[in-house]
Amino acid sequence: MHGLDYTRGMSEASVTQPRQPRAAVSPLDIVRLLVELAVVFSLGFWGFVAWSFPANIAAGILAPALAILIWALFLSPRAVFAVHPFVRAIIELLLYAAATIAWWSLDQTWIGVGFALVATVTGLLTGRRRFT
């Protein structure tokens, strides 16, 4: 019988090294994801509700798209631009402030305050974890 050599053409390092385990997802990571999704939703909702037609279509699409672009460029785990952690925190706070102001401009003060509180605490805990 002819045995098949599945390791032929592979380097010795790729055959013997096991995969590195994935980092565990903590409850804080899940809350942070929900806060980031809330930013996108809040800006989209604000864009569609706060403006009259046809500007509401543009604002409802462009506001969350800009937030997603900023997140992808600076805040994502695989960010395009590696920035100092303090710059990351400022950018993150600006996105949170934009969502909070969007709720306030819709006369939803308590939703804005609640969002600001949850987002700020989540950001502080996440930033603190990053430094330890």
C-alpha positions, 0 to 999 in steps of 0.5 A: 500500500502506498501511504500518502505524505500529507506533510510533504512540502510543509516546513518543519515549523508548521507541522510541529507547532500547535495553533495558539489558543484564542483569547477568551471573550469576557463579559466586558468585551460583549458589553463593549460590542453592544455599546459600539452597536448602540453608537451605530444605531443611535447615529443612524436613528438620529439621521433618519429622524432628525432631518427632513426628506431627502436629507434624512436619507443621507444623514441616516446612512452617512452618520453611522457609516462615518462612525464605522469608518472611524472605528475601523481605522482607529479602534478595531482590534485590527485597526489600520492606524496604530495610535497611542492608547490615549488617542484611542480613548479620545476617539472612543469618547468622541464617538460616545459623545456624538451618540449622546448628543444625537439622543439629546437633540431628539429630546431623549435626554435620559436615553442620552444620559444612560447611554453616556454613563454605560459607554463611559464606564465600559470605556474606562474598564476596557482602557484600564484592562488594556494597561494592565 
